[in-house]
């Protein structure tokens, strides 16, 4: 069996930054460090940080007054920020800079007197945070049908923003429907949509041209990981989302000569290595990497966590092999 690795795959710059923030907070302030919600959607990452003294909480009321509290990469609402101040928490914000950019776009559009339309998934932490960051009505749409159901005059000034874990391709149909529906509409440029989501989807489409089976390493609650699996299915390839190698089933690979392997933006490389190790238990495996885009984006860390070793930029965490983990 041949295994072809997608390029790029796994951690994006926003996830690297969020994990680095937690690691440095532990180093600088000592445990326990509290994080509201999962820092990123990956059980392995969360459990690894728990073992180091991180305590994940659903609500800020579970954080002792005066403690260090980190907001996850998905961002939070203004209400959560105000609650943190009221309780005297020492907050470190790990919100992905691209999510913050969406918030800023929304505020600017509101300042222009526009009604905001958010393209995203109901209940997703990023969507809840974005809706709570923009002062003014925010209407959520998840499909072109939702666009047609909006109770807004066709000439009313509107603007749209998107959840960052949706790619250009994911949002294209909805954006086109919005432009057909409204005569006075603006939105961010294509380049403002998350580069990592788009790149990983492009890589999966390339994998589908060669692979018999697609494996996506990621969490069940990871929006971008689920989308990668869906893209494989849309290409008529058997596609499976797995947390690690333990979830593989030998019957998936009956008759398969080439397996395409990728990982969502919050899945560490150690889990990709674990899947490869599991495949090797089924028989001999040859591994090669797909040619693809090289990502060089780095995001700055909060000033209080920067140091002279790396300046203010997040450094990609050291990747362990499956044998070392």
Protein Blocks (a to p, Z undefined) as FASTA:
>chain_A
ZZdddddehjdfklmmmmmmmmmmmmmnopadddehjfbacfklmmmmmmnopacdfbfk
lpcghiacdddfkopafklmmmmmmnopacddfbdfklmmmmmmmmmmmmnopacddddd
ehiaklmmmmmmpgcdddddfbfklmmmpccdfklccdddddfkbcfklmmmmmmmmmmm
pmbdcdddfklpcfklmmmmmmmmmmmmmmmbdcddddfklmklmmmmmmmmmnopacdd
dfblmlpcfklmgoiabdcddddfkbcfklmmmmmmmmmmnoccddddddddddfbdcdd
dfklgcfknomadcddddddfklZZ
